Amino acid sequence: MRQALGIPRSWRALCFVAVAAIAVQLLLLPEPAFAERIVAATSDKVVHASVFGGIAFLLWAGFDGCRAARVFALVVAIGALDETHQMFVPGRDPDLHDLYADGLGAVGVLMFLEALTSPRAMAPDPLTCGD
C-alpha cells in the first residue's frame, strides 16, 4: 500500500469541501455565462477534461495522495451524474463523449500525480548525491 503524503487534515478537508461545491454547481445550479464563453472559445471536451482533472486533483489531495482508483471512480461517478442530470435540463444534452473526456482528464492528472509522488520519483538520484 502506498504511503500517505502527510497533507494536513485541514487542507484535505478543504479539498473535499471544494469538490462538494463543484458538484453542487454542476448538478444544481444553472451553467454560468462565463462557462459558455470558455466552451465557445475552446473545445467542450477540453473544458470537461480540465474541470474533471481538477476534481481528480482535489480528491487525490483529499485522500492524502492515496486511493487513486477510488478517486477515478468518484470522478467518473460525478461525470455520469452530470450527464444524466443534463437529460432533464432544457437546452442541455447529455453526451457520452463528455463522460469519456471527464475520465481522460482524471486519468491524465492521476497518472501525473502518481508518477510525481512515487517512491522512485522521490528517491535521491545516486549520480547527483554525495560530494
N, C-alpha and C positions, 0 to 999 in steps of 0.2 A: 504494500500500500504506500502511496505517495505521502511524504511528509508535508504538513501544513507550512505555509509561508510565514505565519506569525503576523498577519494583518490584524491590527487592533479591533477588538469587538465592536467598538462604536462605529468605525469605518465600515465594517462588514454589515452592521445593521443599517447604516445609511445607504449602502448599495441595494439592500432588499427593499427599502422604502422607495428608492428611485425606480426600481423595476416595477413596483406596485403602481407608482404614479404614471409610468409609461403605459402600463397595461390599462389603467383607468382611461387614459387619454385615447388609446387605440379602440377600446371596446365600448366606452360610454359617452364620450364627447364627440361633437362634430369635428370633421377634419379642419384644422386651422388653414387660413388663407395662405400663410407662408409656405405650408407644405405643398399646396397646389402649385405655387410658383417654382418651388425647388424641383418637383416632378416634371414640370413643363420645361425647365432649363436643362435637366439631365435625363436620366432614364429611370423609369419606375422601379426596375429591378435593382439598379444601383442603390436607390434610396432604401428599398427593402433590405438588401444585404447590409447596408451601413447601419440602419436602425437596429436590426436584429443581431448584428455583430456587436453593437454597443450593449444590447441587453445581455448577450453572452458574456461580455467582459464584466459587466456589473454582477451577474450571477456567479461567475468564476471567482471574483474577488470576494463576494459574499460568502462563498463556501471555502474561503481561505486558500484558493489555488488547488483545491481537491474536487473530486467528483465531476470530471469533465463530461462523462457520459450522461450524468443526471442533468447537468447544465444544458447539454444539447437537447435532451428530451423536453425539458421545460421550455426552451426557446421554440422548438417546433410546436409544442402544445399551444403556446401563446399565439404563434403564427396561424395555427389551424383555427383557433378561436376567432382570431381577427378575420380570417377569410370566411368563416361560417357566419359571423356577425354581418358581413357585407351583403349577404343574401337578403337581409331584412332591412337594409338601409337604401332608401330611394336614391338613385344616381350613382350607386356604388355597385361594382360587380366583383364577385369572388373569382380568383384566378389561381389555378394550381401552380402556375409558373411563379407567382408571387411567393407561394409557400416554399418552392424549391430555392428561390433567392434568399428567403429567410434562413433556411437550413445551410445554404452555402456560405452566407455571411457568418453564421455561428461557427461552422467548421473551420473557416479560414482564421478567425480570431482565436479559437481554441487551439488550433494547431500551432499558431504563432506563440501563444502564451505557454503552451506545454513545452515547446522547444526552447523558449527563452528561460524557463524556470526549471528545466530538467536538471537532475543532479549532475549529469555530464556537462551541460552547458555552464553550470555554476562552479564546476571544479577548476582549480587553477591550472593553467597551461604549463606543463613541465618544462617547455622550452623557453618560457619567458620568466619563470620564477627563479628565485635564488640570486646569486651575485651577478 
